[in-house]
Amino acid sequence: MARDRRYAVPRVEQPPYSLFARGIERDVLAVCARHGIGVLVWGPLNSGWLAGRYRGGAVPAGSRGERWAARSGRGWSSDREPVQRKVELVETLAGLAADAGLSLVQMALAFSIEHPAVTSAILGPRTMSQLDDQLTAVGVRLDPALLDRLDALVAPGTNIDHDADAGWVPPWIADPAERAAAGWGLAERGRRHGC
């Protein structure tokens, strides 16, 4: 449509990004900034974790956690170390937010757009109450001291739970058998990339 109307064609990357899913800080954000590509992040509340939805490890009835656990268990089993880490971190983060005069939601959403390479964040409220809560983050900025404390809790460039938070992983990358079935071995990979 943009080409048909002779508009500039949008160039946008859409990765997951939150205080718990910071993997894109390793490379994606720098590459996008260098090449003028917009970054529209999703999951800034990490499926409700950073809204305090699963405080104390509880999985409320009707929550995304309950639906995902019933489907696959991916990311929601309380005996998984990354889930235990999130439970602990949410309490610490809620305290940091309160000390800064913010709600956990405000701090998490402000964090997701604080990086200069991030253009915008996709919100995912399911109710008007959640939307109202999330809209209170408009205009919130995090001071450098708070950002340093957040970095100390969750190191830049890391994902707390890579299996659950990294976003879509193509099967030919995630599963060596898929790569072999697709005929995409090392020699083929080199040819495809001009090596």
N, C-alpha and C positions, 0 to 999 in steps of 0.2 A: 504494500500500500504506500509506504514512504517513497519508494522509487517511482511508482506511478504518478505520484503528486509532486515529484521532484524535491522531496524533503531529504534532509540528512537521514541516512539509515541508522537506527539506534544500534549501539554496540554495548551490550550489557552482560555481565556475569551474574548468576543468581545462586550463590552458595549459602549453606547454613552458617550462621555466626551468632555466637552468644558468649557469655562469660564461661560457659561450660564447653563450647565448641569453637575453639580459637585457631584451629588448624590452618585456616586460610591466611593467617598472619605470616606464615612461613614463606609463602611465595605468591599466592593468588593476588593479594592486595597490592603488592609492589608491582607485579606485572600489569595489572589493570591500570594503576596510576601512571606507569611509564607509557602505556599505549593509549591513554585517554578513554578507557573502557569504564562505563558506569558499573557500580556494584550495588545490586539490590538484594540485600540479605534477607533470609527467611529464618524463622525459628529463634527470634531474639529472646524468647522466654523459655527456650529449650523444652518444648512440649509441656509447659506448665510448671516445670521444676522451679524456674526463677520467678514464678508468681506465688510460690509457697504452696502450691497445690499438693505436694507430696511430703510436707514437713513431717518429720518423725518416721518417715518410711511408709506412711499410710497411703493406700491407693483408693481414693474415694469412688463410690459407686457412680457409674456413668461417666467417669473420667477417661481421657485418652489412654492413660496407663492401664485401666481395666480392660478397655477394648483391645489394646495391643498385647497385653498379657494373655488374653483369651485366644488371640490369633496366633501368636508366635513366641511370646515371652521375651521378645527382643527388647532389652534395655530395662525390663521392669522386675526382674527377679531380685528380691532383697538379699539373696546370698551372693550376688555378684559384687566384687570389690568396687567397680566403678559406681554402682548404685549406692553402696555404703558411703563412698566418698562424697557423692552428691548430697546425701542426707546430712552429712556433717557440714559440708560447705554452705548449704542453704541457711543453716542456723547462723553461721559466722557472717555470711553476706547480709542477712537480715539485720544483724547487729550493726554492721558497718553502715548500712543504709539509714538506719534509725539515728545513728550518731551524726550523719550528714544531713538529717532533717528530711529524709526521703523515704518513700516506701520501697520495698524490694523491687516491685514492678518498675517504678520510676528509674531506679538505679540501673536495672538490667536493660531497659529500653534505651536509656541515655548512653550506656556503654556501647550498645550495638551500633550506634551512629557516630560515636566519638572519633573513630579512626578516620583520618582525612581522606582515605580512599573510598570509604563507604558513602554512597550517594543517598540511599534511603533504606528503610527496613519495612518488610511486610508484616503487618500485625495479623493475628489470627484469632480474634475473639469469637466465642460462640454465643455469647449473650450480650445484651445491652449493658449490663452491669460490668462485664469484663471490658467492653469498649470504653465505658466511662472511666474506669480505673486506668486503662492504658493511655487515654488521652490526657491524663494529668501529667504525663511525661513530656508533653510538647514544651520545648524551650528549656528543658533541664540540661545543664552542662555539669560535667564532673570535674572537680578541681584536680590538678596534677598529684597532690598528696593522696587523694582517694584512688586515683588510677594506679599509683605505685603500690598501694596496699592490695588492690585487686590483682595486680601482676604478681605480687608475692604469694597470693593464695592459689592462683591458676596462672602458671607461666605462659607468657605469650607464645603463640604457635602450637599450643597443645590442645588436645581434646580429652576431656575427662573420660569419656566413654566412646572410643573410636567406633566400636561396632554399632552403637545406636545413634551417634551424633554426626557422623561424617557425611551424611547425605547419601545420594544414590551412588553406588559403586557399580560400574559396568561389569557384568558377569565374566567377561574375558580378562578383566584385571583381577577380580576377586578369586576366581577359580582357575588354577592351572589347567585342569581338564578342559575347560571351556576354550582357553587359548589354543590348546592342542587341537581340539575339535574344529576350531575356526581356521586351523592351519597358520596360526600366527606365532611362529617361533621366533627366536632371536634373529636369525638371518632375515626373515620376512620383515620383522620390525625395523631392522636397519635399512632395508630397501625402501620401505614406506616413508622413512624419514630422511631419505637421501644420503645415507651413510655408505 
